């Protein structure tokens, strides 16, 4: 489940969900450098490239293909940060981060960040991308977000910050996923009320419910 609030009429953030043939679900969130029509054009290209790659490739392999595809179709030398992950029915999260904000996993044991980051896509043909993985416990929530969340400013020029985001996701950890997402968005909006924003605010959340029940 996700939501995006563009800073302008045309935003540069995007997110997608994909059902995989093996029962996994794929999630991707990206942030294109710049705003306006050029950023929207590159966003559409990236989404098309991911659609062609995610069904058959690991996150890192898909990221490499997207990177090469962007270098062939470059738009005003723009690039994008992207986080792409697959979650298996057993709770194995495999992910690749191309220069994006490290997502969080919030659960009964607290909040942890998913470290590991490669280069943004669309910059260098030899940029390395690797798969990282972790296991999720039933009830854990993956929180992926653009820098427009943590860098949202209030009227005093203060940033919303990762610390405030951590506090908010911990507070609503067990809430229904729609309420969880809305609480984060509302918190950022309330903090930034009255201040002009220069970046899109995008949040994608995914709750792991546990392994499938064994067949009788």
C-alpha positions in Angstrom: 0.0 0.0 0.0 1.4 3.4 -0.9 0.7 7.1 -1.3 2.5 9.9 -3.1 2.0 13.7 -2.7 3.7 15.6 -5.5 5.4 18.9 -4.7 4.2 20.1 -8.1 1.4 19.2 -10.5 3.8 16.5 -12.0 5.9 14.5 -9.6 9.1 12.5 -9.9 8.4 9.8 -7.4 6.9 6.4 -8.2 6.0 3.0 -6.7 4.7 -0.3 -7.9 3.7 -3.7 -6.7 4.2 -6.9 -8.7 2.9 -10.4 -8.1 5.6 -13.0 -8.9 5.2 -16.4 -10.4 6.6 -18.1 -7.3 4.1 -16.5 -4.9 6.4 -13.6 -3.9 5.5 -10.0 -4.1 7.8 -7.4 -5.6 7.8 -3.7 -4.5 9.7 -0.8 -6.0 9.9 2.8 -5.0 12.0 5.4 -6.8 12.8 9.1 -6.9 13.8 10.7 -10.2 16.2 13.7 -10.0 14.3 16.9 -10.8 10.6 17.5 -11.2 8.2 18.4 -14.0 7.6 16.8 -17.5 11.2 15.6 -18.0 11.1 13.8 -14.6 7.7 12.3 -15.4 9.0 11.0 -18.7 12.0 9.3 -17.1 9.6 7.9 -14.4 7.5 6.3 -17.1 10.6 4.8 -18.7 11.8 3.4 -15.4 8.5 1.9 -14.7 8.4 0.3 -18.1 11.9 -1.1 -17.7 11.0 -2.6 -14.3 7.8 -4.2 -15.7 9.9 -6.0 -18.2 12.5 -7.2 -15.7 11.0 -8.0 -12.3 9.2 -11.2 -13.1 12.3 -13.1 -14.0 15.3 -11.4 -12.4 16.6 -11.0 -8.8 16.4 -7.4 -7.5 20.1 -6.7 -8.3 19.9 -8.3 -11.8 16.8 -6.2 -12.5 18.5 -3.1 -11.2 21.5 -3.7 -13.6 19.1 -4.1 -16.5 17.2 -0.9 -15.6 20.5 1.0 -15.3 21.6 -0.1 -18.7 18.2 0.7 -20.2 18.3 4.2 -18.8 21.8 4.9 -20.1 20.5 4.0 -23.6 17.5 6.3 -23.2 18.9 9.1 -21.2 16.6 12.1 -20.6 18.5 15.4 -19.9 21.2 13.4 -18.1 18.7 12.6 -15.3 19.0 9.7 -12.9 17.0 8.1 -10.2 17.4 6.5 -6.8 15.5 3.2 -6.5 14.7 0.5 -3.9 13.4 -2.8 -5.2 12.6 -5.9 -3.0 10.9 -9.2 -3.3 9.1 -10.8 -0.3 8.6 -14.6 -0.3 5.7 -16.4 1.4 8.2 -17.6 4.0 9.2 -14.1 4.9 12.5 -13.8 3.0 13.0 -10.2 1.9 15.6 -9.9 -0.9 16.4 -6.3 -1.9 18.7 -4.0 -3.8 19.1 -0.3 -3.1 20.3 2.0 -5.8 21.2 5.1 -3.8 17.8 5.4 -2.1 16.9 6.2 1.5 17.4 2.9 3.6 13.9 1.6 4.3 12.8 0.5 7.7 11.4 -2.7 9.1 9.2 -2.1 12.2 8.1 -5.0 14.4 7.7 -6.2 17.9 11.5 -6.0 18.5 11.7 -2.3 17.4 12.8 -0.6 14.2 15.8 -1.6 12.0 17.0 0.0 8.8 18.0 -2.1 5.7 21.5 -1.0 5.1 23.3 -1.5 1.8 23.3 0.9 -1.1 24.6 1.1 -4.7 24.7 3.9 -7.2 21.6 5.6 -8.5 20.4 4.2 -11.9 21.2 6.1 -15.0 24.7 7.4 -14.1 27.4 4.8 -14.8 27.3 1.7 -16.9 29.6 -0.2 -14.6 27.7 0.7 -11.4 27.7 -2.4 -9.1 24.4 -3.7 -7.7 24.1 -6.6 -5.2 21.3 -8.4 -3.5 20.9 -8.1 0.3 18.4 -10.2 2.3 16.8 -10.5 5.7 13.9 -12.4 7.2 10.7 -10.8 8.3 8.6 -12.0 11.3 4.8 -12.1 11.1 3.5 -8.6 11.7 6.6 -6.9 10.6 6.0 -3.8 8.4 8.4 -2.8 5.6 8.4 1.1 5.3 9.9 2.5 2.2 9.9 6.2 1.6 11.4 9.0 -0.5 13.6 11.7 0.9 10.7 14.1 0.6 9.4 12.5 3.9 12.5 12.9 6.1 13.5 16.2 4.5 10.1 17.9 4.7 10.5 21.3 6.3 8.4 23.2 8.8 8.0 26.9 8.9 11.1 27.2 11.1 13.3 25.4 8.5 13.6 22.2 10.6 13.5 18.8 8.8 10.9 16.1 9.7 13.9 13.8 10.1 14.3 10.0 10.4 13.9 10.2 14.1 10.3 11.5 13.8 9.5 8.9 11.2 10.8 6.1 13.5 8.7 7.5 16.4 5.6 7.6 14.1 5.9 4.0 12.7 6.5 2.6 16.2 3.4 4.3 17.5 1.2 2.8 14.8 3.0 -0.6 14.4 -0.1 -2.7 15.0 -2.6 -0.5 13.2 -4.4 -1.7 10.1 -2.1 -1.0 7.2 -4.2 1.7 5.7 -4.3 3.5 9.0 -0.6 3.0 9.4 0.1 4.6 6.0 -2.3 7.5 6.6 -0.8 8.2 10.1 2.7 8.6 8.5 1.4 10.9 5.7 -0.7 13.0 8.2 2.3 13.3 10.5 4.5 14.7 7.7 1.7 17.1 6.5 1.0 18.4 10.0 4.7 19.0 10.6 5.2 20.8 7.3 1.9 22.8 7.5 2.4 26.3 6.2 5.9 25.7 4.7 6.5 25.4 1.0 7.8 22.0 0.0 10.2 21.4 -2.8 10.1 17.6 -3.0 7.5 14.9 -3.4 6.4 12.9 -0.3 6.0 9.2 -1.1 5.5 6.3 1.3 5.1 2.6 0.5 4.3 0.0 3.3 4.0 -3.8 3.2 3.1 -6.0 6.2 4.2 -9.6 6.3 1.3 -11.7 7.6 3.3 -15.0 8.0 3.9 -18.2 6.1 1.0 -19.9 4.3 -0.9 -22.5 6.3 0.1 -26.1 5.4 -2.3 -27.9 3.2 -4.5 -30.5 4.8 
